[in-house]
Amino acid sequence: MKSQKNYSAWNVSSNVFETSSPRERMLLLVNYAILAPSSHNSQPWKFLLSSDEISILPDLRRSLPRSDANHRQLFISLGCAVENLIIAADYYGLQYNVLFENAPVPVVVRVRIENLASPFDRNADSSHLVFSIPHRRVNRHRYSEFFHDADFVKSIPSLNLRSDIKIYIVDDLSRREAMS
């Protein structure tokens, strides 16, 4: 059945990695990458594999010319795919380098995997982000009117450890509506 085949990418198993060939390991990393969120589920990416590198390119045939004329959302989607890929590489203990080609479109992101054929040191953290990738969901429902404790909300800006980032809490309904 076609609909079941469409969802087969979500059946990714982290247990097959150690018995896989280097090429199959690369395909497993790509499987995690394609589960990334993308604008309007357009999945605007192409993957090219070599012996030690995965290149991620924009698939401009999947761009959204009216709603994303400057390809901003397309490149954000590519970044999400890259991030999923390196989250999976980290989980499997692979050494990687992310290289950006600063060339005219199509921009290419290359992820070079250093130790693909060697035994790997799987991350033992059961809360590793790799386990969240197959469970990602989009929710376009209206937000609930639940409010956290006021002291907790006031403490959020103090959690920021970077001077170049500011955290603002917008609790005024008219300001929230104006921003949305």
C-alpha positions as CSV (number, residue, x, y, z in Angstrom):
1,M,0.0,0.0,0.0
2,K,1.4,3.4,-1.0
3,S,0.5,5.3,2.2
4,Q,2.4,2.7,4.3
5,K,5.5,3.0,2.0
6,N,5.4,6.8,2.4
7,Y,5.9,6.3,6.1
8,S,8.6,3.7,5.9
9,A,11.3,6.4,6.5
10,W,9.9,6.9,10.0
11,N,10.7,3.2,10.8
12,V,14.4,4.0,11.4
13,S,16.2,1.6,13.7
14,S,19.3,2.6,15.6
15,N,20.2,-1.1,16.2
16,V,21.2,-2.0,12.6
17,F,24.2,0.4,12.5
18,E,26.9,-1.8,13.9
19,T,26.2,-4.7,11.4
20,S,26.0,-2.4,8.4
21,S,28.5,-1.7,5.7
22,P,30.0,1.9,5.5
23,R,27.6,2.7,2.6
24,E,24.6,1.4,4.6
25,R,25.8,3.5,7.6
26,M,25.8,6.6,5.4
27,L,22.3,5.7,4.1
28,L,21.1,5.4,7.7
29,L,22.5,8.8,8.5
30,V,20.6,10.2,5.4
31,N,17.5,8.5,6.7
32,Y,17.7,10.6,9.8
33,A,18.3,13.7,7.7
34,I,15.2,13.2,5.6
35,L,13.1,13.2,8.7
36,A,13.9,16.8,9.3
37,P,11.2,19.4,9.2
38,S,10.8,21.4,6.0
39,S,8.7,24.3,4.9
40,H,5.3,23.0,3.8
41,N,6.8,19.5,3.9
42,S,8.5,20.3,0.6
43,Q,11.6,18.2,1.5
44,P,13.7,20.5,-0.8
45,W,17.0,18.5,-0.6
46,K,19.1,16.1,-2.5
47,F,21.9,13.9,-1.1
48,L,25.0,12.8,-2.9
49,L,27.1,10.2,-1.3
50,S,30.8,9.4,-1.7
51,S,33.0,7.0,0.2
52,D,33.4,9.4,3.2
53,E,31.1,12.3,2.6
54,I,27.4,13.2,2.3
55,S,26.7,16.3,0.3
56,I,23.4,18.1,0.8
57,L,22.1,20.3,-2.0
58,P,18.9,22.3,-2.5
59,D,16.5,20.7,-4.9
60,L,15.2,23.8,-6.5
61,R,12.4,21.8,-8.2
62,R,10.9,21.6,-4.8
63,S,11.2,25.2,-3.9
64,L,8.1,27.3,-3.2
65,P,8.3,30.2,-5.8
66,R,5.4,32.2,-4.4
67,S,5.7,31.8,-0.7
68,D,9.5,31.5,-0.5
69,A,10.8,33.5,-3.5
70,N,14.2,34.2,-1.9
71,H,14.6,30.5,-0.8
72,R,14.9,31.5,2.9
73,Q,12.6,28.7,4.1
74,L,14.3,26.2,1.7
75,F,17.7,26.9,3.3
76,I,16.3,26.7,6.8
77,S,15.0,23.3,5.8
78,L,18.4,22.3,4.5
79,G,19.9,23.3,7.9
80,C,17.4,21.1,9.7
81,A,18.4,18.2,7.5
82,V,22.1,18.8,8.3
83,E,21.4,19.1,12.0
84,N,19.5,15.8,12.0
85,L,22.4,14.1,10.2
86,I,25.0,15.3,12.6
87,I,22.8,14.4,15.6
88,A,22.7,10.8,14.3
89,A,26.5,10.9,13.6
90,D,27.1,12.1,17.2
91,Y,24.9,9.3,18.6
92,Y,26.9,6.6,16.7
93,G,30.2,8.2,17.8
94,L,31.3,9.2,14.4
95,Q,33.8,12.0,13.8
96,Y,32.5,14.5,11.3
97,N,33.2,17.9,9.8
98,V,30.6,20.1,8.3
99,L,31.9,22.1,5.3
100,F,30.0,24.9,3.6
101,E,30.7,25.7,0.0
102,N,30.4,29.5,-0.4
103,A,29.5,29.3,-4.1
104,P,26.6,30.5,-6.1
105,V,23.4,28.6,-5.9
106,P,23.2,25.7,-5.5
107,V,24.9,26.0,-2.1
108,V,26.3,22.7,-1.0
109,V,26.8,21.5,2.5
110,R,29.3,18.6,2.8
111,V,29.4,16.4,5.9
112,R,32.7,14.5,5.9
113,I,32.6,11.4,8.1
114,E,36.0,10.4,9.4
115,N,35.6,7.0,11.0
116,L,32.7,5.4,9.1
117,A,34.3,1.9,8.7
118,S,35.7,1.6,12.1
119,P,34.0,0.1,15.2
120,F,31.9,2.9,16.8
121,D,31.3,4.1,20.3
122,R,27.5,4.5,20.5
123,N,26.4,7.2,22.9
124,A,24.9,5.5,25.9
125,D,22.6,8.5,26.8
126,S,19.1,7.2,26.6
127,S,17.9,10.8,26.3
128,H,20.1,11.6,23.2
129,L,18.3,13.8,20.6
130,V,18.5,11.0,18.0
131,F,15.6,9.3,19.7
132,S,13.4,12.3,19.2
133,I,13.9,12.6,15.5
134,P,11.4,9.9,14.5
135,H,8.8,11.3,16.9
136,R,8.9,14.9,15.6
137,R,5.4,16.4,15.0
138,V,4.0,19.6,13.6
139,N,1.2,21.2,15.7
140,R,-0.7,24.0,14.1
141,H,-3.4,24.0,16.8
142,R,-4.2,27.1,18.8
143,Y,-2.0,27.4,21.9
144,S,-3.7,26.6,25.2
145,E,-4.3,29.3,27.6
146,F,-2.3,27.6,30.3
147,F,0.1,29.9,32.1
148,H,3.2,28.8,34.1
149,D,3.9,30.1,37.6
150,A,4.8,33.8,37.4
151,D,8.1,33.2,39.3
152,F,9.2,30.6,36.9
153,V,8.4,32.8,33.9
154,K,10.3,35.7,35.5
155,S,13.4,33.4,35.9
156,I,13.6,32.4,32.2
157,P,15.7,35.4,31.0
158,S,18.3,34.7,33.7
159,L,18.9,31.2,32.1
160,N,20.5,33.0,29.1
161,L,24.3,32.6,29.2
162,R,25.0,34.6,26.1
163,S,25.4,38.4,25.9
164,D,24.5,38.5,22.2
165,I,21.1,37.0,22.7
166,K,18.2,38.6,24.5
167,I,15.1,36.7,25.9
168,Y,11.9,38.6,26.1
169,I,8.7,37.3,27.7
170,V,5.6,38.6,25.9
171,D,2.7,38.1,28.1
172,D,0.4,40.8,26.8
173,L,-2.2,39.3,24.5
174,S,-2.4,42.3,22.2
175,R,1.4,42.3,21.7
176,R,1.3,38.5,21.1
177,E,-1.4,38.9,18.5
178,A,0.4,41.8,16.8
179,M,3.5,39.6,16.5
180,S,1.7,36.6,15.1
